[in-house]
Amino acid sequence: MTIEWRYTTQRDFCVLSLSGFLGADAVDRFAGAVGWALARGTGPVILDLTELRGWSAGGQLAVTQAARRLADEGRSLELAAIPADGSLVPDGTHPPIPVHCDLAAALAAHHGVSGHTREWHSDDWPGVRTPTPQGQM
């Protein structure tokens, strides 16, 4: 099992949402999504974990590495809705990672959603249907 992701830009921040399980087999895909965020947005990145079913120790490490990668580019990582199966405990070598109880609290901390947004997502993001070519079912 791997993850799916959705990336939404706001005026002063971005939201990277994950679904699935962030385990060893999903770390590279997650790193790619973080790269996408670095290339297409500015400001803090809120990592929305609302739809994440869980994460392994390796997945948690990937999140702390993402925080470092973003900090190296002058940006920060914030978490929203940490999975119930564990908390992220970065060691002292990683930048601080603010944690919000849910996405609404994270958005409120950044004064809500602005009017202009752009969105990208992986092919199987939940709730998005891929159009079927005409004549196929």
C-alpha positions as CSV (number, residue, x, y, z in Angstrom):
1,M,0.0,0.0,0.0
2,T,1.2,3.5,-0.8
3,I,0.0,7.0,-0.4
4,E,-2.0,9.4,-2.6
5,W,-1.5,13.1,-2.3
6,R,-3.2,16.4,-3.1
7,Y,-1.4,19.7,-3.2
8,T,-3.2,23.0,-2.9
9,T,-1.6,26.5,-3.0
10,Q,-3.0,29.4,-1.2
11,R,-1.7,33.0,-1.2
12,D,0.7,32.7,1.7
13,F,0.9,28.9,2.4
14,C,0.3,25.5,0.9
15,V,-1.5,22.4,1.9
16,L,-0.1,18.9,1.1
17,S,-2.8,16.3,2.0
18,L,-2.0,12.6,2.2
19,S,-4.2,9.5,2.2
20,G,-3.3,5.8,2.6
21,F,-0.4,4.6,4.8
22,L,3.0,6.4,5.0
23,G,5.3,3.4,5.3
24,A,8.6,2.4,3.7
25,D,7.0,1.7,0.3
26,A,5.6,5.2,0.2
27,V,8.6,7.3,1.4
28,D,9.9,8.0,-2.2
29,R,6.4,9.0,-3.3
30,F,6.1,11.3,-0.3
31,A,9.5,12.9,-1.1
32,G,8.3,13.5,-4.6
33,A,5.2,15.3,-3.3
34,V,7.4,17.4,-1.1
35,G,9.5,18.3,-4.1
36,W,6.3,19.2,-5.9
37,A,5.5,21.6,-3.0
38,L,8.9,23.1,-3.1
39,A,8.7,23.8,-6.9
40,R,5.2,25.2,-7.0
41,G,4.5,27.2,-3.8
42,T,5.8,29.6,-1.2
43,G,5.5,29.9,2.5
44,P,4.7,27.2,5.0
45,V,3.5,23.8,4.0
46,I,0.7,22.3,6.0
47,L,0.9,18.6,5.9
48,D,-2.8,17.5,6.2
49,L,-2.9,13.9,7.6
50,T,-6.7,13.8,8.0
51,E,-7.0,10.9,5.5
52,L,-3.8,9.1,6.5
53,R,-4.6,5.7,8.0
54,G,-1.2,5.5,9.7
55,W,2.5,5.8,9.4
56,S,5.5,3.7,10.2
57,A,8.7,4.9,12.0
58,G,10.2,5.3,8.5
59,G,7.2,7.4,7.5
60,Q,7.6,9.6,10.5
61,L,11.3,10.0,9.7
62,A,10.4,11.0,6.2
63,V,8.2,13.8,7.6
64,T,11.1,15.1,9.8
65,Q,13.4,14.9,6.7
66,A,10.8,16.9,4.8
67,A,10.8,19.5,7.5
68,R,14.6,19.8,7.2
69,R,14.3,20.0,3.4
70,L,11.8,22.8,3.5
71,A,13.8,24.7,6.1
72,D,16.8,24.5,3.9
73,E,14.7,26.4,1.3
74,G,13.5,29.0,3.9
75,R,10.1,27.3,4.4
76,S,8.5,25.5,7.3
77,L,6.4,22.4,7.7
78,E,3.3,22.2,9.9
79,L,1.2,19.1,10.7
80,A,-2.6,18.8,10.9
81,A,-4.4,15.8,12.3
82,I,-1.6,13.4,13.3
83,P,-2.7,9.8,13.0
84,A,-3.9,8.3,16.3
85,D,-1.3,5.5,16.2
86,G,1.6,7.7,17.3
87,S,3.0,11.1,17.6
88,L,5.9,12.6,15.8
89,V,8.9,13.2,18.0
90,P,11.7,14.9,16.0
91,D,15.1,14.9,17.5
92,G,17.0,18.1,18.1
93,T,18.6,18.1,14.6
94,H,15.3,18.9,12.9
95,P,13.5,22.3,12.8
96,P,10.5,22.7,15.0
97,I,7.3,21.3,13.5
98,P,4.1,23.0,14.7
99,V,1.2,20.6,15.2
100,H,-2.5,21.5,14.7
101,C,-5.3,19.2,16.0
102,D,-7.0,19.3,12.5
103,L,-6.9,21.0,9.2
104,A,-9.4,23.7,10.2
105,A,-7.2,24.8,13.1
106,A,-4.2,24.9,10.8
107,L,-6.1,27.0,8.2
108,A,-7.3,29.3,11.0
109,A,-3.7,29.8,12.2
110,H,-3.1,31.2,8.6
111,H,-6.3,33.2,8.5
112,G,-8.3,30.8,6.5
113,V,-8.3,30.0,2.8
114,S,-7.7,32.8,0.3
115,G,-9.8,33.3,-2.8
116,H,-7.1,32.1,-5.3
117,T,-6.1,28.5,-5.1
118,R,-4.5,26.0,-7.5
119,E,-4.6,22.2,-7.0
120,W,-2.7,19.2,-8.2
121,H,-3.2,15.5,-7.0
122,S,-2.0,12.0,-7.7
123,D,-4.1,9.9,-10.0
124,D,-6.0,8.0,-7.3
125,W,-6.7,10.8,-4.9
126,P,-9.9,9.8,-3.0
127,G,-13.1,11.3,-4.4
128,V,-11.6,12.2,-7.8
129,R,-12.8,10.2,-10.8
130,T,-10.5,9.7,-13.8
131,P,-12.5,10.3,-16.9
132,T,-13.2,7.2,-19.0
133,P,-12.4,7.6,-22.7
134,Q,-15.5,7.6,-24.8
135,G,-16.7,4.2,-25.7
136,Q,-14.9,2.4,-22.8
137,M,-16.4,1.4,-19.4
